Amino acid sequence: MENEREPMRCFYSNDLIFDLPENHPFLGRKSEDALSMLLHGQILQSEEVVSVDVADPFALKRVHDGHYLSKIYYGQFDAKEKIRLGLPVTSKLFHRSATEVEATRQTCYAALEEGIAVCLAGGKHHARKDAGEGFCVFNDVAIAIRDLQVHRPGIKVMVVDTDAHQGGGTNSLLSGDPNIFTYSIHSGRGLGSGLVKGSMDVETVRYVEGPMYLKQLFVTLAAALDQFKPDLVIWVAGADNHRRDKIGGMLLTQPDLDRRDEVLLSAFLKNRVPVAVLFGGGFVAKDDLSAKIHVRTVTTAKKLANQYLGI
């Protein structure tokens, strides 16, 4: 009889659901749709899905300005701030975003314990200390890292961001910390208030196609891993690199994205570098395309977790 495998924990909450107008570019049910596909396709079993609650306010305050947190909670954004964020500011938005933070935080701890874990959301890399932008309210990546640093002093964390846009918020919040390395490969087409220098920034040409993108990615990420030896990788995967995504500005196909996922995850796992996988961006509602791309990433993570870690 075949031995039962350990679960690959994936973190989720029904509170991540955010109902928006049908034509809104942010997909408020993307996490729910992806989870449904993962369970229906038997890629995940129900016991592998861990439900999370809202994050501790103290975790949020390590990264974000208290006045900003209050404005989100009470829905006190002015018109310019609402446009910059791109989402309706309500108490529901605060709760949803703080829950997403907790999902990312728990994913990081689970990855350290088991070698890999997945957040069925996360990667809100545009959020800054006192401002939300580009559909990003709280910077879950920075918050999770600051929490890790409290509980595991000296931990070395690499953020690998393959979302189509640079995480300027993440870079601004983590800049100057010798125990953190931020790697990003992104389109020159910025989103939000602009680019912020990270540890290694790789800018692609506008409307880059798969072969050129993958060559740049594999060469430069290898160089980054030569420079910095992380105890944990937080990978903001991204589905907005796909050619049908109107916001991403790239022309990758699904086979290109599959290749990206396979090579990156293999590199981390075969070298026993724990990896926390976050969804990142993806803005194609038609045919549930963005959710399907995230599902493919989780499917690859599950396959390689079994191959390299036995889970």
Secondary structure as UniProt FT lines:
FT   STRAND          10..12
FT   HELIX           14..16
FT   TURN            22..23
FT   TURN            28..29
FT   HELIX           30..40
FT   TURN            41..42
FT   HELIX           46..48
FT   STRAND          49..51
FT   HELIX           57..61
FT   TURN            62..63
FT   HELIX           66..74
FT   HELIX           79..85
FT   HELIX           91..114
FT   STRAND          116..119
FT   TURN            125..126
FT   TURN            129..130
FT   TURN            134..135
FT   HELIX           140..151
FT   TURN            153..154
FT   STRAND          157..161
FT   HELIX           168..174
FT   TURN            175..176
FT   TURN            178..179
FT   STRAND          180..187
FT   STRAND          200..204
FT   TURN            206..207
FT   STRAND          208..209
FT   HELIX           210..227
FT   STRAND          232..236
FT   TURN            240..241
FT   TURN            243..244
FT   TURN            246..248
FT   STRAND          250..252
FT   HELIX           254..270
FT   TURN            271..272
FT   STRAND          275..278
FT   HELIX           286..288
FT   HELIX           289..309
//
